[in-house]
Amino acid sequence: MTRRPASGIRPGETALDFDPGARADAGVTFIGVIRSPWRHGDCPRNLREARERGGGGTVWLGPEYRAGIADLAAGQRVLLLYWMDGARRDLVVQRPSHGEPRSVFSLRSPARPNPIAVAAVTVTAIDPAAGTLGIDAIDCYDETPLLDIKPWLASVDVPPDAAVPDAAPP
Amino acid sequence: MTRRPASGIRPGETALDFDPGARADAGVTFIGVIRSPWRHGDCPRNLREARERGGGGTVWLGPEYRAGIADLAAGQRVLLLYWMDGARRDLVVQRPSHGEPRSVFSLRSPARPNPIAVAAVTVTAIDPAAGTLGIDAIDCYDETPLLDIKPWLASVDVPPDAAVPDAAPP
């Protein structure tokens, strides 16, 4: 493994000459947090690994936003959008710890110009008054800021020709 | 249809007493735009309808970000994240033009605290030098700001138990 210095790059990587985080075209507001079993150092690399390891998680919504989950139900599948707030944002070509350099938009790496993650999860419990949703699995650090919840819909979230294996490695 | 005044609400709707767009916890940067056939008034209601109507679209990346698509390929499926910049952000319970009031996080409506859309599309062509990706379909207005491109992966983007019809209406 080639360790990457905080402000440096590994061989084969390409960085922007500016920080996209300092060029805000629009602002996002954190509507809650995701509670997970994971701390730095033990976080699953992706949602598939999180499902395999088990443990579940909880979505906690701020009081102002709780009326927004009234029509969700246990058993329903949702997309969670969350903000990977520790990630650097300037690497357009990056080298995973084990592997060759890859272009950022072919990776699910948290290091990307806009560090927004998308996770397809199942709601296991709901308490609208407390503003909480239990979820089957999640791959983020505990207390990761939440941006959005959307119903997951097979008719729009699965490309029509996608009944085949993944076209790209994870 | 109950027309909603720009600053008003329809019967049954609930609005926040602040504009989430004025409470930025973090900033997003626009990395490009999506060119689509759609103008205000003729935009498909969702990606399924866009696929049915046909027409495709083009993703255009800013010059700084073009190295980030080098490892994508035609035929690959990707998630596009884009910013629905015309939408109001304060409705936590909203009433679609035809229907009963629904909580925002059970809808895919563009009107939401963080107006970030997620679309699962297929890359039909790629020109890394020009920074363009052809895509099979898209449900946004022409020139919608782009936030991110991620590889779509069945192993993470389809919930494990999801070989069943949608649990919620679109």
Interface residues (C-beta under 8 A of the other chain):
Chain A: T14 L16 F18 P20 G21 R23 A24 D25 A26 G27 V28 T29 F30 I31 N46 L47 R48 R51 E64 Y65 A67 G68 I69 A70 D71 L72 A73 G75 Q76 R77 V78 L79 L81 W83 D85 V92 V93 R102 S103 V104 F105 S106 L107 R108 R112 P113 N114 I116 V118 A119 A120 V121 T122 D136 P145 L147 D148 I149 K150 P151 W152 L153 A154 S155 V156 D157 V158 P159 P160 D161 A162 P165 D166 A167 A168 P170
Chain B: T14 L16 F18 P20 G21 R23 A24 D25 A26 G27 V28 T29 F30 I31 N46 L47 R48 R51 E64 Y65 A67 G68 I69 A70 D71 L72 A73 G75 Q76 R77 V78 L79 L81 W83 D85 V92 V93 R102 S103 V104 F105 S106 L107 R108 R112 P113 N114 I116 V118 A119 A120 V121 T122 D136 P145 L147 D148 I149 K150 P151 W152 L153 A154 S155 V156 D157 V158 P159 P160 D161 A162 P165 D166 A167 A168 P170
